[in-house]
Amino acid sequence: MDDYDSEWIARRAYTLWEEEGRPEGRHDHHWQQAVEAYETLRASANATTSNAQRRIRKARESTPTTTPETPTAAQTPSSRGARKG
């Protein structure tokens, strides 16, 4: 269990124990529930990271190498004469 966050699992197991009314002799069950919750969260985080990396890679591949020119202030129409009152 060296790849697990033992502190997080212990806190989660304790919370589960408290939520069940602090029953005697169920520490193994609560620990196992906490480990399963940790594994679920970790898998979800890994999937999210993988999806994000895939989307970033795709965006980089589809981005043009040249950037379009933006008009300068001198090239844009002035708003001074546009106001009617």
QUIPEFEN-V474566 format. One record per residue. N is the residue number from 1. RES is the residue in one small letter. PHI is phi in whole degrees, -180 to 180 (999 if undefined). PSI is psi in degrees with one decimal (none if undefined). D_CENTER is the distance of its C-alpha to the mean C-alpha in whole Angstrom. Layout:
N&RES&PHI&PSI&D_CENTER ; N&RES&PHI&PSI&D_CENTER
This chain:
1&m&999&26.1&24 ; 2&d&-70&-17.6&24 ; 3&d&-92&1.4&20 ; 4&y&-100&159.0&19 ; 5&d&-93&90.4&18 ; 6&s&-60&-35.3&22 ; 7&e&-65&-44.8&21 ; 8&w&-62&-43.8&18 ; 9&i&-63&-43.0&20 ; 10&a&-63&-42.6&23 ; 11&r&-65&-39.8&22 ; 12&r&-67&-42.4&20 ; 13&a&-61&-41.3&24 ; 14&y&-64&-42.3&26 ; 15&t&-63&-43.6&24 ; 16&l&-61&-42.4&25 ; 17&w&-60&-45.5&28 ; 18&e&-65&-41.5&29 ; 19&e&-63&-28.3&27 ; 20&e&-88&5.6&30 ; 21&g&87&22.4&33 ; 22&r&58&53.2&33 ; 23&p&-71&150.9&35 ; 24&e&-78&143.4&37 ; 25&g&73&18.9&36 ; 26&r&-115&19.8&33 ; 27&h&-63&-38.0&31 ; 28&d&-64&-40.2&30 ; 29&h&-64&-45.6&29 ; 30&h&-66&-39.2&26 ; 31&w&-62&-45.3&25 ; 32&q&-64&-39.8&25 ; 33&q&-61&-41.3&23 ; 34&a&-66&-40.1&21 ; 35&v&-63&-43.9&20 ; 36&e&-63&-39.7&19 ; 37&a&-64&-41.6&17 ; 38&y&-62&-44.9&15 ; 39&e&-63&-39.0&16 ; 40&t&-64&-46.4&14 ; 41&l&-62&-42.5&11 ; 42&r&-65&-42.9&11 ; 43&a&-63&-40.7&12 ; 44&s&-64&-43.3&9 ; 45&a&-64&-41.6&7 ; 46&n&-64&-40.7&9 ; 47&a&-65&-41.3&10 ; 48&t&-63&-43.7&6 ; 49&t&-63&-44.1&7 ; 50&s&-62&-44.2&11 ; 51&n&-64&-40.7&10 ; 52&a&-65&-43.4&9 ; 53&q&-63&-39.4&12 ; 54&r&-63&-43.9&14 ; 55&r&-66&-37.7&14 ; 56&i&-66&-45.3&14 ; 57&r&-59&-44.5&17 ; 58&k&-64&-41.5&19 ; 59&a&-65&-40.0&18 ; 60&r&-66&-37.7&20 ; 61&e&-70&-30.8&23 ; 62&s&-93&-7.8&24 ; 63&t&-76&130.3&24 ; 64&p&-65&150.7&28 ; 65&t&-76&-23.9&29 ; 66&t&-105&145.2&31 ; 67&t&-97&140.3&30 ; 68&p&-67&146.8&32 ; 69&e&-76&138.8&34 ; 70&t&-99&142.0&33 ; 71&p&-66&142.1&37 ; 72&t&-83&170.9&38 ; 73&a&-60&-33.6&39 ; 74&a&-71&-25.2&43 ; 75&q&-89&-18.1&42 ; 76&t&-87&148.8&40 ; 77&p&-66&143.4&43 ; 78&s&-79&147.0&44 ; 79&s&-94&3.0&43 ; 80&r&-66&-46.2&46 ; 81&g&-87&-5.5&49 ; 82&a&-79&-17.4&46 ; 83&r&-83&126.7&47 ; 84&k&-109&140.0&49 ; 85&g&-133&none&51
